[in-house]
Amino acid sequence: MTIVLLITGIALLLAGGTALVRGASGLAEIYGVSPLVVGLTVVAFGTSAPELMVNVLGALRNETALAFGNIAGSNIANLGLVLGMAALFMPLSIQGQIIRRELPLLLLATSVLVVMTADPFFRGLAPVLDRSDGMIMLLLFSIFIYLTASDLLREKEDPLVAAVDALPLKVSGSKASYGVIILLGAAGLALGANLTIEHGSALATAWGVSPVIVGIFVVAIGTSMPELVTSIIAAMNRQADLCVGNVIGSNIFNGMFVLPISALIRPLEVPPGGLIDLSVGLLLAAALIPIFIVGNSHMTRIAGIAFVLIYAGYLALRLQMPGA
């Protein structure tokens, strides 16, 4: 019964995030907001709303291991599973400059997180993401937002801008109906997060594993489904910039906003193996540099297979680590 309720919680998270995007997009259209702005704000936030709700509630309930596993696992899943699967459906070829500039930012953000959690090596203390770490990451996130907005103003012809501007966001309805949809979405997110945290912890106890394992294996994969669907659809429509931008943006949002917000609520003790989880995410991000910047800006199906296999291999290895 616990696993059923956990899956129900994850399903409510996804449904709530979708409803939030639908309602907010409708209201934005009524008030004349550009589809580009909606695509890069409302949609981007909506796909990461499940991770945010799980982590905020996890921090409030002191379920920090599950919250940490959710973000670390989501970022690894986005790069290994989501991007790898998208490349399997259709090789990805980056055309624009915005993604090439965002990739180093992802690498920087992940590197900073790795350094922040390396307390045993630098200070001889247990690894913790405290409130000061959270503030630093939020400041970096504000720089990322500024640079992205500047890029969008300068790069009017960039394929990412064109792809986001053409997203099918239009829906029919009134202000009241969109307001109801937003409220239902928020309620779904809140209830789903509650079920996910409560029964994710119960499942960890029943399985005799750390909650971080449930976060990585169950919650992270479940909450990464919007990114997987969006990226595969974008890849099949030959919108590689949108596909890769979706993954990079989600990982930056998770690492530089969701995790820091959790740390501001309650300092996050990094669970055993957490530093390795972040390091694997860093290595996968670093592997994109020669593919999309140094190389020919082309991710082949072979590279996609390699990313998926690395992801599957790491999951198998993670179960064998101490503290799992």
C-alpha positions in Angstrom: 0.0 0.0 0.0 2.9 2.3 0.7 4.3 2.1 -2.8 0.8 2.8 -4.2 0.4 5.9 -2.1 3.9 7.0 -3.1 3.2 6.6 -6.8 -0.1 8.5 -6.2 1.8 11.3 -4.6 4.2 11.5 -7.5 1.2 11.4 -10.0 -0.4 14.3 -8.1 2.8 16.3 -8.2 3.0 15.9 -12.0 -0.7 16.7 -12.4 -0.4 19.7 -10.1 2.6 21.0 -12.0 0.8 20.6 -15.3 -2.4 22.4 -14.0 -0.2 25.2 -12.7 1.4 25.7 -16.1 -2.0 25.6 -17.9 -3.7 28.1 -15.6 -0.7 30.5 -15.4 -0.2 30.3 -19.2 -3.9 31.1 -19.7 -3.8 34.1 -17.4 -0.6 35.3 -19.0 -2.2 35.1 -22.4 -5.3 37.1 -21.3 -3.0 39.9 -19.9 -1.0 39.9 -23.2 2.3 38.4 -21.9 4.6 37.2 -24.7 4.6 33.5 -25.3 8.4 33.6 -25.1 8.2 35.0 -21.6 5.6 32.5 -20.6 7.7 29.6 -22.0 10.9 30.6 -20.2 9.2 31.4 -16.9 5.9 29.7 -16.3 6.7 26.5 -18.2 10.2 26.3 -16.8 9.0 26.7 -13.3 6.1 24.3 -13.7 8.3 21.4 -14.8 10.4 21.9 -11.7 7.5 22.6 -9.3 7.3 19.0 -8.2 11.0 19.0 -7.0 10.5 22.3 -5.3 7.4 21.2 -3.4 9.0 17.9 -2.3 12.1 19.7 -1.1 10.4 22.5 0.7 8.1 20.0 2.6 11.1 17.7 3.1 13.0 20.5 4.7 10.1 21.5 6.9 9.7 17.9 8.1 13.4 17.4 8.5 13.4 14.7 5.8 16.5 16.2 4.3 18.0 12.9 3.0 15.0 12.3 0.8 15.0 15.9 -0.4 18.7 15.8 -1.2 18.3 12.5 -3.1 15.4 14.0 -5.0 17.5 16.9 -6.4 20.7 14.9 -6.9 18.8 12.1 -8.5 16.7 14.4 -10.7 19.8 16.2 -12.1 21.6 12.9 -12.9 18.3 11.5 -14.4 17.9 14.7 -16.5 21.4 14.4 -18.0 21.8 10.6 -18.2 18.2 9.3 -18.8 16.3 12.3 -20.3 19.0 13.7 -22.6 20.2 10.2 -23.5 16.7 9.0 -24.4 16.1 12.1 -26.4 19.2 11.5 -28.4 18.1 7.9 -29.0 14.9 9.1 -30.6 16.6 11.8 -32.7 20.3 12.9 -32.7 20.6 16.3 -31.2 22.3 19.1 -33.1 22.7 22.5 -31.3 22.4 25.5 -33.6 22.2 28.5 -31.3 24.6 30.4 -28.9 22.4 30.6 -25.8 22.7 26.9 -24.9 26.5 27.1 -25.5 26.7 29.9 -22.9 24.4 28.1 -20.5 26.4 24.9 -20.4 29.4 26.4 -18.7 27.0 28.0 -16.2 25.6 24.5 -15.4 29.1 23.3 -15.0 30.0 26.2 -12.6 26.8 25.7 -10.5 27.4 22.0 -10.1 31.1 22.5 -9.3 30.1 25.0 -6.6 27.7 22.5 -5.1 30.4 19.8 -5.1 32.8 22.2 -3.3 30.2 23.2 -0.8 29.5 19.6 0.1 33.2 18.6 0.4 33.4 19.7 4.1 35.1 16.5 5.2 38.1 17.3 2.9 38.3 21.1 3.5 37.2 21.5 7.2 37.2 18.0 8.6 33.5 18.3 9.4 30.3 16.4 8.4 29.0 17.7 5.0 26.2 20.2 5.3 24.6 22.7 3.0 23.9 25.5 5.4 22.0 28.8 5.0 25.1 30.7 3.9 25.6 28.1 1.1 22.0 28.6 0.1 22.4 32.4 -0.1 25.5 32.0 -2.3 23.7 29.7 -4.7 20.7 32.0 -4.9 23.0 34.9 -5.7 24.5 32.8 -8.5 21.0 32.0 -9.7 20.2 35.7 -9.9 23.3 36.1 -12.1 22.1 33.2 -14.3 18.6 34.9 -14.7 20.3 38.2 -15.7 22.6 36.6 -18.2 19.7 34.5 -19.7 17.5 37.6 -20.0 20.3 39.5 -21.7 20.9 36.7 -24.1 17.2 36.7 -25.0 17.2 40.4 -25.7 20.3 40.1 -27.9 19.8 36.8 -29.7 16.4 37.4 -31.3 17.1 34.9 -34.1 18.5 32.1 -31.8 16.8 28.8 -32.4 16.0 28.4 -28.7 14.1 31.7 -28.7 12.2 30.7 -31.9 11.4 27.2 -30.4 10.1 28.6 -27.1 8.2 31.4 -28.8 6.4 28.8 -30.8 5.3 26.6 -27.9 1.6 25.7 -28.1 0.6 27.4 -24.8 -2.8 28.8 -25.9 -5.8 27.5 -24.1 -9.4 28.8 -24.0 -11.0 29.9 -20.8 -11.8 32.8 -18.5 -9.8 34.4 -15.7 -12.0 32.6 -13.2 -11.5 29.2 -14.8 -7.7 29.8 -15.0 -7.7 30.8 -11.3 -9.5 27.6 -10.4 -7.0 25.6 -12.4 -4.1 27.3 -10.6 -5.7 26.6 -7.2 -6.2 23.0 -8.1 -2.7 22.7 -9.3 -1.3 24.2 -6.1 -3.5 21.8 -4.1 -2.3 18.8 -6.2 1.3 19.9 -5.6 0.8 20.2 -1.9 -1.0 16.9 -1.4 1.3 15.1 -3.7 4.4 16.4 -1.9 2.9 15.4 1.4 2.2 11.8 0.2 5.6 11.6 -1.4 7.5 12.6 1.7 5.4 10.6 4.1 5.3 7.4 2.1 8.8 7.8 0.6 10.2 7.7 4.1 7.9 4.8 5.0 9.1 2.9 2.0 12.7 3.5 2.9 12.1 2.0 6.3 10.2 -0.9 4.9 13.0 -1.6 2.4 15.7 -1.1 5.0 17.5 1.6 2.9 18.3 5.3 3.4 15.6 7.8 2.3 18.2 9.2 -0.1 17.9 6.0 -2.1 14.1 6.3 -2.4 14.7 9.9 -3.4 17.2 9.0 -6.2 15.4 5.8 -7.5 11.7 6.6 -7.1 11.0 10.2 -6.4 13.7 11.7 -8.7 12.7 9.5 -11.7 9.0 10.2 -11.2 9.5 14.0 -10.9 11.8 14.0 -14.0 9.0 12.7 -16.2 7.9 16.2 -17.4 11.4 16.9 -18.6 11.6 13.4 -20.3 8.3 13.9 -22.2 9.2 17.5 -23.1 12.7 16.6 -24.3 11.6 13.6 -26.4 8.9 15.7 -28.1 11.3 18.5 -28.8 13.9 16.1 -30.2 11.3 14.4 -32.5 10.3 17.9 -33.7 14.0 18.6 -34.4 14.1 21.3 -31.8 17.4 20.2 -30.2 18.1 23.6 -28.7 14.7 23.4 -26.8 15.4 19.8 -25.8 18.9 20.5 -24.3 17.8 23.9 -23.0 15.0 22.2 -21.1 17.5 19.8 -19.4 20.1 22.4 -18.6 17.5 24.9 -17.3 15.9 22.3 -15.1 19.3 21.3 -13.6 20.3 24.9 -13.0 16.9 25.6 -11.4 17.2 22.5 -9.2 20.8 23.1 -8.1 20.7 26.9 -7.8 17.2 27.5 -6.6 15.4 24.5 -5.2 18.2 23.1 -3.1 19.2 26.5 -1.8 15.6 27.3 -0.8 15.6 24.0 1.1 18.9 24.9 2.8 17.4 28.3 3.9 14.5 26.5 5.5 16.7 24.0 7.3 20.4 23.3 6.8 20.7 20.1 4.7 22.9 17.3 6.0 24.5 15.7 3.0 23.7 11.9 3.3 26.3 9.2 2.7 27.2 9.1 -0.9 25.7 12.5 -1.6 29.0 14.0 -2.6 29.5 11.2 -5.1 25.9 11.8 -6.4 26.7 15.5 -7.1 30.1 14.5 -8.6 28.4 12.1 -11.1 26.1 15.0 -12.1 29.2 17.2 -12.6 30.9 14.6 -14.8 27.8 14.2 -17.0 27.6 18.0 -17.3 31.3 18.1 -18.2 30.8 15.4 -20.8 28.4 17.8 -22.7 31.1 20.4 -23.1 33.1 18.5 -25.8 29.9 17.3 -27.4 28.1 20.7 -27.8 30.9 23.3 -27.5 34.3 21.9 -28.4 33.0 19.2 -30.9 30.6 19.5 -33.8 27.6 20.5 -31.6 26.0 17.0 -32.4 25.0 14.4 -29.9 24.6 11.1 -31.7 22.5 8.0 -30.8 25.7 6.3 -29.7 26.4 9.1 -27.3 22.8 8.8 -26.1 23.2 5.1 -25.5 26.4 5.9 -23.5 24.6 8.4 -21.3 21.7 6.0 -20.6 24.1 3.2 -19.8 26.2 5.4 -17.5 22.9 6.4 -15.7 21.8 2.8 -15.3 25.3 1.7 -14.2 25.5 4.4 -11.6 22.1 3.4 -10.2 23.3 -0.2 -9.8 26.5 1.0 -8.2 24.7 3.4 -5.9 22.8 0.5 -4.3 26.1 -1.1 -3.3 27.6 2.0 -1.6 27.8 2.3 2.2 24.9 4.0 3.7 22.5 3.0 0.9 
